[in-house]
Each structure stands twice: as structure tokens, then as C-alpha cells.
Amino acid sequence: MSAVASAWQAAPAARCADCAHRDPDPGSVERAVAGLVVFSSGYGSSLADSRLCALHDRFVSPGDGCCAFDPKRSSRPA
């Protein structure tokens, strides 16, 4: 296995689920899209774990990613 492949496999995944730009509050989606609550069953099946990206101002799924990934900061003291 090449050194590049080894480094890629060892690197943490830069996923939106782990990004500081992803708003963790599910209510932020409802506040951003007026009337979304009316479509609650559609909301649950189509958005599920998607949240708003504060950097790009769009919906992102937990497995999405981009080059502006910024790891979440731990709230626990070091």
C-alpha cells in the first residue's frame, strides 16, 4: 500500500456530521423554512438528519463534506 493511501485511510473523515459549521439544532431547519412544520411527515422522511450549514447556508446530510471542513470543538476541558 502506498504512503498516500495509508495516510488517507488513517485520516479522520471530514464529514458534515463532525463539522463546526453544521448547526446541530434540528429546530434551525424549521426556523429557516417557514411553514415546514405543516409538512411534518414529508419533513421527517426527506430531511431526517440533515441540518443547516452556517458557512454555505444550505442543507447538508451527515455524510456530506467539503474542503471548508472545520472539526467541532470539544466542550470538555483539555
N, C-alpha and C positions, 0 to 999 in steps of 0.2 A: 504494500500500500504506500502511496506517495505521501510525502510530508504535508502537502496541501490537503489531501483527503483526510489525513489523520487530524489535522488542525480543525477542519470543517466539522468533523464528527464530534470533536471534543468541545467545540464552541457551543455556548448556550443558544437556544433558539431565540431569534429576535422576533417574537410574536406579539401581536397587539394585546393579547391577554396579559402579558408581562410588561407592558409599556406604561410609562408615567403619563403619556398623553391621552390614554383611554380613560374616559370618565367611568368610574366603577358604579355609579348610581343609576339603576335602571329607570328611575323617575326622570332623569335628564332627557331621555328619549321622548317621553310623554310631554314634557315641557317644551321641547323643541318643535314638536309636530302637533299643532293644535287639532283637537278632535280625534286623536289617535285612540283614545280610550274607548270611543264608540265602537271601534273595530277590535275589541279585545281578543276574540278568538283568532282573527287574522294576525293580530299583533304577536300573539304567542307562538303561532306556527311559522311566521315569516321572519321575525326579528330575534326571537329566543334569547340567545346570549350576546347578541350584537349590542354595541354601545356606541356612543359618540366619540370621535377622535377630536380633541380640542385643538390640535395642531392643523388638521386638514378640514375640519368642520364637515365630516361625513360619517356615515355608519361604518363600523368595522366589526368583523367577526373575530372571535378569539384567536383563530389560526392565521389571520391575515398578518402582514408585516410590511415594512417599508424601510428605506435607508435612513429615516429620521428616528429610528427606534431609540428610546431613552428608558433604561431599566427603572422599574419602580424603586423608590427609596424605601428602605425598611423603616417602620415606625419604632422599632425596638432600638434601644441604645446599644452602641457597639461595646 
